[in-house]
């Protein structure tokens, strides 16, 4: 056996007292329960000048919001939400 082979074998055979297995089934993660997504999320690409992108990204970061949320809000205001329309999943 190799130089450390016996040591590794011994470590694998016994479970140290301070490293007992933990039952995670009764633990709560502390994260809010995630609602199941009804639709598949996709990318929406928009070409803009880099100077505007930098400006918008910095403004969004200052306000603690995402540019995605701003774009979705603007599109919803302009066009509204789809009525009774289900997206097909691949």
C-alpha positions as CSV (number, residue, x, y, z in Angstrom):
1,X,0.0,0.0,0.0
2,X,1.1,3.6,-0.5
3,X,2.5,5.8,2.1
4,X,-0.9,7.2,3.2
5,X,-3.1,4.2,2.0
6,X,-3.4,2.7,5.5
7,X,-4.4,6.1,7.0
8,X,-7.0,6.7,4.3
9,X,-8.4,3.2,4.8
10,X,-8.7,3.7,8.5
11,X,-10.4,7.1,8.1
12,X,-13.0,5.6,5.8
13,X,-13.8,2.7,8.1
14,X,-14.7,4.6,11.2
15,X,-17.0,7.7,11.5
16,X,-15.5,10.1,14.0
17,X,-17.8,11.1,16.9
18,X,-17.7,14.7,16.0
19,X,-18.9,14.1,12.4
20,X,-22.1,12.2,12.9
21,X,-24.5,12.2,10.0
22,X,-27.1,15.0,10.1
23,X,-30.8,14.4,9.2
24,X,-31.6,17.3,6.9
25,X,-35.2,16.2,6.3
26,X,-36.5,18.1,9.4
27,X,-34.6,21.3,8.7
28,X,-36.1,24.5,7.2
29,X,-34.0,26.3,4.6
30,X,-35.1,29.8,5.6
31,X,-35.7,30.6,2.0
32,X,-39.3,31.5,0.9
33,X,-41.1,28.7,-0.9
34,X,-40.7,29.0,-4.6
35,X,-43.8,29.0,-6.7
36,X,-43.7,26.6,-9.6
37,X,-43.1,28.4,-12.9
38,X,-45.9,28.1,-15.3
39,X,-44.0,29.2,-18.4
40,X,-40.5,28.7,-19.7
41,X,-38.3,31.8,-19.3
42,X,-36.5,33.0,-22.5
43,X,-34.0,35.8,-23.4
44,X,-35.0,39.0,-25.0
45,X,-32.1,40.7,-26.8
46,X,-32.0,44.4,-27.6
47,X,-29.1,46.1,-29.3
48,X,-28.4,49.5,-27.7
49,X,-25.4,51.8,-27.8
50,X,-22.8,50.9,-25.1
51,X,-22.9,54.3,-23.5
52,X,-26.6,54.1,-22.9
53,X,-26.3,50.5,-21.6
54,X,-23.6,51.6,-19.1
55,X,-25.7,54.6,-18.0
56,X,-28.9,52.5,-17.5
57,X,-27.0,49.7,-15.7
58,X,-25.4,52.2,-13.3
59,X,-28.8,53.9,-12.6
60,X,-30.5,50.6,-12.0
61,X,-27.7,49.5,-9.6
62,X,-28.0,52.8,-7.7
63,X,-31.7,52.2,-7.2
64,X,-31.3,48.6,-6.3
65,X,-33.4,47.2,-9.2
66,X,-32.6,45.2,-12.3
67,X,-32.8,46.4,-15.9
68,X,-34.8,43.3,-16.6
69,X,-37.5,44.5,-14.2
70,X,-37.6,47.9,-15.8
71,X,-37.9,46.5,-19.3
72,X,-40.7,44.1,-18.3
73,X,-42.5,47.0,-16.5
74,X,-42.2,49.2,-19.6
75,X,-43.4,46.5,-22.0
76,X,-46.3,45.7,-19.7
77,X,-47.3,49.3,-19.5
78,X,-47.1,49.7,-23.3
79,X,-48.7,46.4,-24.4
80,X,-50.3,45.0,-21.3
81,X,-50.5,41.3,-20.2
82,X,-51.6,38.5,-22.6
83,X,-55.1,37.3,-21.9
84,X,-55.6,33.6,-21.4
85,X,-52.6,32.8,-23.5
86,X,-50.5,29.8,-22.5
87,X,-46.9,29.4,-23.8
88,X,-46.1,26.0,-25.2
89,X,-43.3,24.2,-23.5
90,X,-40.8,22.4,-25.8
